[in-house]
Amino acid sequence: MPIGIKDLFDVRGLGTQCGIRNWTSEIAKKDATIVNRLRQAGAIILGKTVTTPLACFDPPPTKNPWNSAHTPGGSSSGSAAALAACQIAGALGSQTGGSLCRPASYCGVCALKPTFGILSIEGVQPVSLELDHPGPMARNVWDLGLLFGVLTNQTIPVRKVRAYTLGIPKGPFLSETSEELGDLFQSQRERLSQAGFGFFEVDLPGDFSTLYKDHYDLMAWGAFQTHQERFNLEPTIFPPKVFDLIQTGAMLTEKRLDQARQGALKLRQGLVHLLQGLDGWILPGFHGYPPGCDSTGVPRFHSPWSFLGWPEVSFGVEVGRNNLPVALQVVGRPHSDLALLAIAQAMSSVLGRPKLPPKGVS
């Protein structure tokens, strides 16, 4: 498979520029661990794909292949766009907030953010060591499983399509979804129900929304720890949103960081009980269509799973307004990565997936 590698990973013979021109003059002497796994399995490494600067919030030059007036998302923007444009068959990306699954959803392709710690981060420029998740991306969920199997050195079992019982978390995942996308989500549920899937709405705990601030603070602290030395020496090399993130991290106290970590522990313990009797959760891939190119979009539907370290699979299912794709995601308990891939494959067998973007899109 021809593979694109997000420019956050070391690739032998290339510089790792992390989305910033002249970030380094060094040439990588060896591949990142998971790049090497792909190469050893016979993958053709075509080259680097664009990342937002330091895999954070400043917009990239990449456009959405479906409609170039819209963002492809961030920070694995180049990987998602190259897949949708059929330049590559697979890719590597990374997620600290929503950086794998949001661009995959925006571009109508697929991504797996695995359980935290499953894939090596050796040879990957960090954002936050407490939150960083490298992961595979592909144009369909079957290729996604193939890549994940290579990366984890295991054979992905071929499962017969069957019905699953899934929870639908309420809270922001329903209340913040636009009316049109909510209607499409309902239609997708009905089609899956006719195929034998079962659905139950799940009430999230009242303090669920606190995780967004906790997540941001841990990400900011991680960015400060990663870049502190260079930030003090060359502050002007950092784009505005990265600059603000690092400054926020510099002002955080140990007490505040402990509160954020305790918040993650408490939510993990509480939310896993809500998955009892369910194969996983299903929710829309995003709350609204991708915005314009001055933003990378909103990570709120994906950052909770980065904060908790839970696996998620995002995949395109159809095309909606403005010729932009619509996506779903499935989320599960830790180490349910293979089960989520099987669920996504079963859903794709029922719902289909977006066809290629039209030629000559502008």
ABEGO torsion letter per residue (X at the ends): XBBBBBAABBBBGBBBAGGBBGABABBBABBBAAAAAAAAAGBBBAEBBBBBBGGBABBBABBBAABAABBAEOAAAAAAAAAAAGABABBBBBBABAAAAAAAAAAGBBBBBBBBGABBABGBBBABAAABBBBBBBABAAAAAAAAAAAAGBBBBBBBBBBBBBBBBBEAAAAABBAAAAAAAAAAAAAAAAAGBBBBBBBBBAAAAAAAAAAAAAAAAAAAAAAAAAAAABAAABBAAAAAAAAAAAABBAAAAAAAAAAAAAAAAAAAAAABGBAEBBBBABABBBBBAABAEBAAAAAAAAAAGBBBBBBBABBBBGGBBBBBBBBBBBGAAAAAAAAAAAAAAAAEBBBBBBBGBX
